[in-house]
Amino acid sequence: MRLIAGRMLPGLSMLLALSLAARAAEVDEVKTPVPLVLAARLTVHTAAGTGEVPLQVSEDWRQPQPQVTRAIIIVHGWPRRDVGAADYLRQHAPVATRNTIFITPQFLIDADVTAHHLAPATLRWDLLGWRQADAALAPAPISSFEVMDSIFQRLGDRALFPHLSTIVLAGHSSGAQFVQRYAVLGHAQQALANDAIHLRYVVANPATYLYFNDQRLQQSGQFTAVDEQQCHGFNDWNLGLADKLPSYASPPVNAGALLQAYLTRDVVYLLGTADNDPQADALGQSCRYKIQGTTRYTRGLAYAAYLKQLAPTQVQHRFVAVPGIAHHSYAMYASTCGLSVLFGTPAPTCQIKP
């Protein structure tokens, strides 16, 4: 494992400028090689084989880090470029980020590996596969969720992190889709169950959510079953659990058991109130996407209502409306509400929707 500890990303100002720019061409950008590959590597060993992913770690996690009490893992969006959020947060909120280790993995595609002449051991996925637990295309069929399992295994090592008490797994946009699906299927919760480490999942502005049955919100305001023939694929993975699940899920899957476990987890959804463009790039305009809502913001509100009607007395999840924030990861994380969710800082003006 090769690490660069505590070092700011080269070209951070360039990355910030790119991130702050309008994202109207995201769909086209996704297919092009990333301008920067993170310098450190995490080697992942599984029964299916071995591979490595680029990442940035703010501290040298090969050595004991007794001062660290909080870990924040940030998953990038679809274009794989917004990998500077940790540095941005450390600059923007130095007090809140004290005693925090940041881990930023980077899930690459073949175009990235080829353009940067990366080692054959570098894991690469297809355009959508990394965000939904699919197996890598090469060098071994390792699920992107197994990469996350490996990160949690390292953080759960008490010899390295004796005082770690909180881990936050956060993602924005496609990264938020990754986080929400991992909160349902991932193995981190079991791995940390005996370590007195609290785990929080932060889901910010995803285009879609995972539903546990065939019901979707109708114009009447009621949730009713949708006919597969009228909206083909609306309930397949990663929108639902009906079909096409990844091998990581170990089919057959018990949707009811997954739901009950999911409801017990600490999940916070950050919904930018200005992420409300029905024509937004990468929103998804076919029936299977639009049936969840017309914008990212309304899809988040619909999902809050969905969980509430599924289990009105069990839902512990929080939906936080973040005023004035559109589809921008750094602005979302660094907002008053974002800092509160990530670091526990006071945020009396944040609107919490049960």
Secondary structure by P-SEA (a helix, b strand, c coil): ccccccccccaaaaaaaaaaccccaaaaaaaccccccccbbbbbbccccccccccccccccccccccccbbbbbbbcccccccaaaaaaaaacccccccbbbbbbbbbcaaaaaaacccccccccccccccccccccccccccaaaaaaaaaaaaacccccccccbbbbbbccaaaaaaaaaaaccccccccccccbbbbbbbccccbbbbccccccccccbbbbbbcccccccccccccccccccccccccccaaaaaaaaaacbbbbbbccccccccccccccccccccccccaaaaaaaaaaaaaaaccccccbbbbbbccccccaaaaaacaaaaaaacccccccccccc
